[in-house]
Amino acid sequence: MNLTEVGRIAGAVVDEVEKAVVGKRDALELLLLGLLADGHVLLEDYPGLAKTLMVRSVAESMRLDFRRIQFTPDLVPSDITGTELLEENAATGARSFRFVRGPVFANIVLADEINRAPPRTQAALLEAMQEHRVTAAGETMRLPEPFFVLATQNPIEQEGTYPLPEAQLDRFLFDIRIGYPSEEEEVGILRSTTGVAEVALSPVLDAAETSALQRLTRELPAADPILRYAAALARATRPPVEDAKGNGTTAPPPDLVRRYVRWGAGPRAGQALVLGAKAHALLSGRAAVAPDDVRRVAQPVLRHRVLPNFAADADGVTAEQIVAAVVRHVPVPESGIRV
């Protein structure tokens, strides 16, 4: 599969999804980058901004097994992973247990309003996300490949919810914010959703093609300056600390980080920056990663991995503002590649 073919397939997926989702091309591109980078994605924004519709439309545009799990406070781990049933043979009367697989056994799993589930259920999903396997009834079972968890979260309704812990947030490659539509886009939404016409999406990608694109993404070269740039961005989000030898950080972080960050991004953030940048370069038709590819994914990679402190809350400083300051602060390497 060459770069021209990749661009054609990606464009076809976007075109199909845009038949159902109006005016969300930026978020849709990030969602597609997450799939190519073989990462899980969190969509977090206000109600009614087409988070669930976007995920369902992406699934319909791909020949992949899709399941939706509506998270509620009474959801238990077996509702996700599956459960054992005791069956009786009508002819012999013999009884035996049979494991019935849960909805997590799919290529694309939509975890709708994931923060409404209790910690035990979130932990069961966490193993599936990290290990691509499920342990149930004393047996470990592999999940189908490719496997993506696309989770949605409503940030304004916190009563009766269980906020995701930082360790689980770190498992998501991207944190995508949808945003309100423009006036023209909102009129287009009303036009397309209040009539009688039904939108039918045609599948473009199958499981084998998706896995091939993921391999191609990882095979894309990233030069040493790009790797160092990604590492510098992740390290610049951390407040000054001393290492085991008593040395300070090699490069001082921005002032916003010193004043307002309680905990910065870990090494997994650098991995996400590189993989997201590779996917962006691939969809842009380039055979190597440029610094602008890293900058393109910096916000969705870092904003859920930067934990602001109480002073930031008091002064109204957000994680997005801190990440923007970090991107401005870290020098851009000269790669010779222009986007």
Residue, then its C-alpha position, 0 to 999 in steps of 0.5 A: m500500500n503506497l502513500t497515494e492509496v493511503g490518502r485515497i482511503a483516508g479521504a473516503v472514510v472522512d467523506e463517508v462520515e461527513k454524510a452523517v456528521v456536519g462540520k467536525r472535520d478537525a475532530l474527525e481527522l484526529l479520531l482517524l489519526g488515533l485509529l491509525a496509531d493503534g490508540h484509544v481515544l477519549l471524546e470529551d465535550y458538552p452534550g449534543l455535540a455529536k460525540t456518539l454519532m461521530v464514533r458510530s459513523v466511523a464504525e459504519s464506514m469501516r467493515l469492523d465489528f462494532r459494539r456500544i456500551q452505555f455506562t451507568p452507575d450499576l454496570v458491573p465488570s461482567d456486563i463488559t467482559g462477559t459471564e458464565l451461564l449454567e446450562e443443562n442438556a435437555a436429553t441427558g440432564a448434564r449441566s455445564f458452564r458456558f462463557v458468554r462473551g461480553p460487548v468488549f469482544a469487538n473491533i470498535v467499542l464505544a464506551d458511552e459516558i465512561n465516567r458514569a461507571p464505578p471504578r471496578t468496571q473502569a478497571a475491567l475496561l482498563e485491562a482490555m485497553q492496555e493488554h488487548r485481552v480479557t481475564a474471566a472465569g479463570e481464563t485469559m482470552r485475546l480480543p479481536e484485532p484491531f481493537f479500539v476503545l472510543a470513549t465519551q465523557n460529559p464534563i458538566e454533569q459530575e453528580g453521581t459520576y466517577p472521574l477517570p483516574e490519571a492512570q486510566l486517562d494516560r491510556f488514551l492516546f488522544d483527548i479530543r474536544i469537539g467544540y460548538p458548531s459555527e452558525e452555518e454548520e448548526v443550520g446544516i445540522l438542523r437541515s440534515t436531522t429534521g427531515v425524512a431522508e436517512v443517511a446510509l454510509s458505505p464501509v470503506l476499510d476492513a480489518a486487514e486493511t486497518s491493520a496494514l495501515q497501522r503497520l505502515t504508520r509504525e514503519l514510517p521513519a522519525a529522525d532523531p531530532i523528531l524523537r528529541y523534540a517529542a521528548a522535550l515537549a513531554r518533559a517541559t510539562r513537568p514541574p522542576v524536580e531533582d533526579a536521583k543524583g540531585n541534578g535539576t531538569t536539563a531545560p527549565p520549563p515554562d513559567l506556567v508549568r512552574r506555577y500551575v502544574r501539579w503533575g506533568a506528562g510521563p514517557r507514554a506522552g512522548q510515545a503518543l506524540v511520535l505515533g500521532a505525528k507518524a499517522h499525521a504525516l502518513l495521511s498528509g502523503r509524506a514518507a517522513v515525520a516533520p516537527d509540524d506533525v508533532r505540533r499538530v497532535a500536541q494538544p490532544v496528546l498532552r492536555h489530559r496528561v497535564l494535571p493543573n494544581f489548585a492555583a491554576d483552578a483559582d486563576g482560571v488557567t487550563a491545561e490547554q493554556i499550559v500545553a500551548a505555552v509548552v509548545r511555544h517554549v520548546p525550540v522547534p528542530e530543523s528537520g528539512i521537511r516542510v509541511 
